[in-house]
Every structure is written in structure tokens, then in C-alpha cells.
């Protein structure tokens, strides 16, 4: 049981380390669509394996062992995990699940609040013009979100640049980027080691919208110029910088990517990802299987009672 | 320059954006000239008529044609509140996708270089 647990955890660690590299090695839409579920799978596998190890201790507690009809002594004897390790693993797993639910709930609530507030803002998917001299543009979450742009920015851009800007924000709505970002944030909340990967995914989501816009206006350089000009205009208008951590970050990197040819899918990152996911799932599955066996053994020889029918006890 | 086909609805937004960016009202011909010669005059007319029906633009007669202006309504108050969240670096704004993030001094220098590069290459 120790070996599959260590494999699960080392695959999770490996994924946490190579995740940002994989995100950069794949076209942004592919990177998002693969790495978001991958982060969730890896996070769930690690938490599940830890939860099972924690349960090998919980199962020794009086009421639990009576309910499960297994012998706590036998279990204590058989389990490869010292109490402190088992308790530690269980606490980490519970903390991870709690954190994920708290962050997920909070973010969903915010998305719904913004969606609700958007009610009077034109029709779903429409452009909302804000009468403001400072250049700014953003999209609200969901497929029916709104694209908000200030007159300051609209006036500063050419018609072609405005088209690129609208295409970018529209891509956020069409591909429901808010939901991908929600899943990313939940995975990173459950497992802080996945934070660098989550940051890389957030960047990939912006790049995805950039690539979509480039395809729509059939001019990568136009999108690059729009991005660069908007970022410089925004900066000029907001000096001194407030130092806030805003989305849509790392503009130079996005501009450079648009000045280069469109990215192509590559086999190596896909293979690495597939191998990691398979190993992680199989290893976590093995942890569960071994845990089941442990309880079965403890259940098959209850102390001081005649052996009852052999039946499998499944973990929660 | 060759331009790709616009998905439905996008043209409407481009027209609203063009009108909002303009200091004065615009005729359909002026809107078409700005958005690109690949658009048919009648297409622009149709879009403007639809926007007018929705109450998103107003029109007044200028000579033989109509001139259109973008309308701003009180609904933008909500949008302004969201923008304030972004400006304040408010945690609640995390669900909004901003077009560009904030720049460091280094980013700014890099971007100016990249922009020169991009525009320089544009020259035939």
C-alpha cells in the first residue's frame, strides 16, 4: 500500500513540476482543454489516496470498527502506516477537499452575482460601451456574458483593432472561459502545489482568446498590435500603477506569441500527459484496492468471535 | 488586406463600437468606410436599422440619408461598478476577464520594442 501511495504522490509532484512546461508546449486551446481536467484528475487521485490512508486509522476507532464489522487489533497489526502518518494523510485530504469546496462555492457565487448584475446590461453577448476616458476592456463570465469597453479605448483604436479586441473578448464568452478558470482555481485550491500549473492555464486561456481573434480577423499581427497598444495606453492612463494583480497578464509574452507562427500540437507533451494520468489513476486505484484488502483481512478474522461470512467491505 | 467573415452578431458590435468611438453621428456610408470595403452597403444599412429598432442607436435625418449615434443608458452604471472592482484590485473581480493586465516597467519597454518591430515589418 505504501508503494502505490508513493507513486500517486510522486506522479502528482511530477505533474505539478511539468504542468507549466506542458501548458507552454501545447496550442493554448488544447492546453486548456487537457490540463484543466488533468489537474482535477491528479488532484482528486492524490486526495483520494491520502483519504484512504487516513481511513486505515479511522477504521481502528471503536464505533467505526463495530459498524464495519472488522477487528481493530488486526487492522493495527496489518496496516503499514504508523498512526501519525495515517492521521497526517487524512488531515491533508480533508483540508484539501474543504479548501476546494470553499473556493469553488465562493467563485460560483461571484459568477452568479455578476451574471445577475448583468441583467439590465443589454442582451446576452452584447457590447456595453462605458462612457469613460480611461482605456479599459473586459468580459463578464458565461456564454451570455457582456463585453464591456470604454469609449476611451474605442476612440484610441482603429476600426480593425476594435474588431480584434471584440473578437478576443467574444472568444472568452463563446468558449465559456470563466468555467475553465473556475475548475483551474478549484484544483489549485485543493492542492497548492498545482498553483504554477494553474497560472500557466490562466495564461493559456488568454492565449486561446488571442489565437481565436487572430483566426477571425485573419491577421496575427493586427491582434498583436491591438494588444500591445491597448496595454501601453492603459498603462499611460493608470500611472502611478496601483500594483493590482489583474487578469490578462503577461502581455509581452502574448504579443511575442502572436508575432510568431501559430502553435502546432506536439506529440511529446501529449504522451507525457497521458502517461502521468494513467500512472496516477492506476496507482490511486491500487491504493484503494490494498485498503479494501486490508479491511477484508481484518474482517475475516474478528477477534473473540466466530468467523462470519466472508464478505468484502468497501471503503466510503 | 483580406478579412475573414464575421460571425453573426459581431458586425453589430463593431458598428456600435464605431459609433461610440466617433465624436459625431455617422452615416451608413461612413460606417462602411471604417469597417472595411468588403462589406456591402445594404448589410451596414440592415445592421443599423436593427440596432435602431433595439434602441441601441438613434438616428436623425441629414440631407437624404440618416445619421446614427450610439446611445448610452443608465445600464452602464453596473458596468462601471464592475470596472471599479477591477481598478481596486478587488478579489471579486477575479471572475471578469480583462483584455490586458497591468505592465511592469520592463514589460512596457519590451512592448514598445515589439510594437516597433510589428509596425516596422508592416511597411512594404
Interface residues (C-beta under 8 A of the other chain):
Chain A: X107 X110 X111 X113 X114 X117 X118 X120 X121 X122 X123 X125 X126 X127 X128 X129 X130 X131 X132 X136 X137 X138 X139 X140 X141 X146 X147 X148 X149 X150 X151 X154 X155 X157 X159 X160 X162 X163 X165 X166 X167 X168 X169 X170 X172 X177 X178 X181 X185 X205 X206 X209 X215 X216 X217 X218 X219 X221 X224 X225 X227 X228 X229 X230 X231 X232 X234 X235 X238 X241 X242 X243 X244 X245 X246 X247 X248 X249 X250 X251 X252 X255 X256 X259
Chain B: X1 X2 X3 X4 X6 X7 X9 X10 X12 X13 X14 X16 X17 X18 X20 X21 X34 X35 X36 X54 X56 X70 X72 X75 X76 X78 X79 X80 X81 X82 X83 X86 X87 X88 X89 X92 X93 X94 X95 X96 X97 X98 X99 X100 X101 X102 X103 X107 X108 X110 X111 X112 X114 X115 X117 X118 X119 X121 X122
